[in-house]
């Protein structure tokens, strides 16, 4: 495979499937599970999920075919802390295995809460939590410039030892300390997209590609290998939506609508935006890479490659957005 720019190649080399009306991919942000400033206990996660999954249950009630993805940022950070604390007592875990572990654990939590909500609505529906590998290109430029912070913060005097003994690349995370950075390569293919397609076509719900998916690469012989990296959840959701023929992509985050000049006196909220206009705003630098940038990129890619429309809104405001009361829609 050759190096390529994410803006010059299709989001999915496998090609978009024919669109299925009322089939949607819902990308749950991390705040659907863990709210900033709250106790990040499992009990609190269940409280947040009970609130955030109400609108998903209503989608099912209203006849949508639903494929869900979810973030895992706080959880994978905690998992890495556990690995550090158990060092010398238990085997180390590579990052791809940690992502797989969390896909199972968080998927179980989401499934249980959602099953109970559907049951109360009188809906009995099978739900599949699928450990999902997402393929990346071994020649992706991200491997030459790791930039995604992961895990705990360390004191400056520990950096040299960590880099030498564990082979980590360390960078300063301003205000937090020195942290490990790993590559965040572009997703190019959902390995099990055919299976996910079958799951939803048979009337089931699918919870897949948690945390952006388990990153894998394919060698010259077609053999898959785990990758020490993190895939952006929203960009992976775009590839998933295209691979499965979803008509719409909902990216649920911490704000009701996207804004220009965010946090300034000139702040202006966006409602329905043609994708070419959205690209212009991105080129003007309105959406930073560390916050809204990847979400806008994901929404634009989906529409540019044949999706009907993309929504960005607050995780607790989906019902309002679908009723036209809030949310930012990216359209052709």
N, C-alpha and C positions, 0 to 999 in steps of 0.2 A: 504494500500500500504506500502511496505517496503522501507527503504533507499536503494539507489543504486548508483553506480558509473556511470557517463555519458559515460565512456569508456568501460564499461562492458555490457551495455544494448543497444538494437537497438535504433536508433534515433527516430523511430516511432513504438510503440507497435502495431499499427493497421496493420503493414506490408506494404511493398512496393507494389503499384499497378503495373500491367504490364506496361512496358515503352512505351510511345508514342513518336515516332520519331518526331523531330522538335517541341516538346513541351518544353519550357524552363521557369524556374523561374529566374527572374532578381531582385536581391536585391540591390536597390539603396542606396548608402551611404548618410549620412547627407550632404555631400558636394554637392550633386546633387541639394539641396534646399538652403542651407546656407553655404557660403564659409567663412572660418576663416578670421577674420580681416575686413570683409565687414560689412556694415550696414545690420542688420538682419530684415529689414522692409519687409512687404509683397510684395511691389513693386520689391525689389531686389530679393526676392525668385522667383518671376515670371520670371525675367531675367535669373536666373540660370536654372530654369526648362526648359525654351525655348531652352537653349543650350544643356542641358543634355538629353532631351527626343528625340532629333533628331535621335539618333541611335536606340532608341526603335521603333520609327515609321518605320525605315528601316527594322527592324526585321519583323514587321507585313507585310510590303510590299513584303518581301522575303518569305512569307508563313509560318512563325513561329506562333505557338500558344503561347501566352505570358501571364504569370502570374507575376505580379509585387508586390514586397514588398518595404518598404521604412523606413528609419530611422526617428527619431523625437527628437533626443537629444537636440538641441538648443531650439526647440519649446516647449518641455515639461518643460524645465528649465524656459522659459519665462512664461509659464502658471502657474508654481508654484509661481513665483514672483508676478503675478497678484493676485493669491489667498492670498498671504501674505499681499499685499497692501490693499486688500478689506476686510481683517479680521475685524470683528465687524460690517461690512456693508452688507455682503452677506454670505450665508452659505458656509462652508468649502466644498471642493471637495476631495474625496478619489482618490488615484493615479490611480486606474483602470478606474474611470470615466474620469479623465484627458486624459488618453490614448485613450479612446473611442472618446472623443471630438476631439482630434487631428487626429484620423483616418478619421473622417468625414471631417474636415477642409482641411487637407493636401491632402486627397484623391480627394476632389473636385478640388483643384488647379491642381493636376496632371492630372486628367481626362480632365479638360477644355483645358489645353495646348496640351495634346496628341490628343484630338478630332480635334482641329484646325490643327495640323500637318498632321493628316491622311486625313482630308478634302482637304488640299492643294495638297496631293498626289492622290486625286481622290478616296480615300478609305473611305467608310461609314461603320463603324463597331460599334456595341454596346459595351459599356464599363461599367462594374459593379464595383462600390466601395462598398466593403462589410465590415461592422463592424465585426471584427473577434476575437473571443475568442480563447485563446490558453491554454490548460490544463497543469497544473504543479502538481507535487506530493507534498502533504502537508508534507511529511516526507523528502523532499529534504534537504540535509545538508546545503544548502544556507540559510535556515531560522534560523539556529543556528549561522551563521556568516555573517550578512549583510555586503556587501562590495561595493555596487554600489552607487557612489555619485550622488545626485539629488538636484536640486533647488539652491537657492542662498547661498552665503557664509555669515557667521555671525562672529561677534567678539567673542573672547574667553569668555568674561564676560557674554555673552548671553547663553552659552551652557547649563549651569545647569538649567536655567529657561525653555528653550525649551524642554529639556529632561523631566523635571518634569510636565510641563503643557500640553505638546502635546504627550508625550510618544515617542519622537523621539530618535533614537540612533545617536549620533553625533561623527564624527571623523574629524581629521585635514586633509584637502586636501592641501598638501604642496604647498606653494606659493599662495594659494587662500584664506585660512581661514578655519573656521570650517563649515562643511556642513552635512546635513542629509545623512545617508546611509540606503539603503533598500536591501532586498534580491534580488538576480538575479538567480532564480531557472531554472533548465533545462526544456525546452519545451518537452512534451511527446506526445501531440496530438493536431491537429487542429480540433476544435469542428465542424466546418462547412465544413470539407474536401469533403464530398459527394456533397454538393451544389457547391463548387468551381469546382469540377470535371465536374459537369453538365454544368456550365457556359462556361468553355473553350471547352468542347466537342461539344457544340452547336455553336461554331465559334465566341465567344465573348472574349474580354479581361477582365481580372480580376485584380483589385488593392486591395490587401488584407493584413492582418497581419501587418499593419503599426505600427512602433515602437516596433516590436517583438510580437505584438498581445496584446489583453486585457487579463491579467493574471487571470485565474480562477482555482479553485481546486474543486474536487468532494468529497463529504462526503460519508459515508458508505451506505447511501440510494440513492446515485447517484445524489444528489442535488448539483448544481453549486453555488459557492460562489466567490465573487471578492477577489483578493489578493493584498495587498500592496507590490508590487514588480515590477521589471522591467525585461523583458525577452530579452535576446540578439537577435537582429534582424536577424543576419546571421544564428544562430543556429535554430531559428524558421523557417527560409527560407529552411533549410535542411529538417526539418520535413515536411514542406509544399510540397517540391519537391518530396519527397518519397511518401507522401500520395496521390499525384495527378498524379503520373506516369511520371513526367518530365524526359526527357533524359539527360538534362544538367542544371547546376546551374551556373549563372553568378553573382559573388559578385563584385560590382562596388564600388570602394573606392577612395583614394586620391593618389595612386601610380600606375604607369603603370605595374610594375612587382614586385614580391616579391624578397627580397634580403637576402642573408646570410651576417652576419657581417655588418649589416646596419649602414651606417654613419661612417665607419672606412676605413682605407686604404685597408683592405682586402675585401671590399664589393664585392659580386658576385651576379649577378642577375640570377634568375631561370626561365627557359622557360617551358619545359615539364618535369614533375616530377612524377614518380611512387609513389603511395600512401605510400608504405612501406618506401621509401626514405624520403618522407615528414615527416612521423612519426618520423624517426630517427633525422631529423633536429629539430623537435619540442622537442624531449627528450633532445637534446643537449642545449636547451634554446635559440634558435635563435629568437623566436617570442614571445615577451612579452605579458602577459595577457591583458594589457591595450591598445594594439594596434593591431598587426597582429595576435596574438594568436587565438582569437575567429574565425577569418576569415579562418585561416588554419584548425582549428578544424572542422568548418562547411564544408569546401571543402572536407576534408578527410572523414568525416562521410558519406557524400553523396555517394562518390565513394565506400567506404567499404560496403555500404548497397545496392549496385546494380545500382547506377547512372552511366551513361556512362562516364562523365568527368565534372570537375568543373573548372571555370575560375576566377582568381582574376586579376583585372586590374583597371585602372583609369576610373572614370565615363564618361570622355569625350573621351576615347580611345577604346570603344567597337568595332567600325568598324575596326580599325587597328588590334585589337586582333583576331577578327574572320577571318581576312585576313592573319593571321600568322606573323604579323609584330611586335607584342609586346604581353604583358600579360604572366601570369604564369598559366599553365594548370596542374591540378592534375588528373592523369589517373590511371586506375587499375594496 
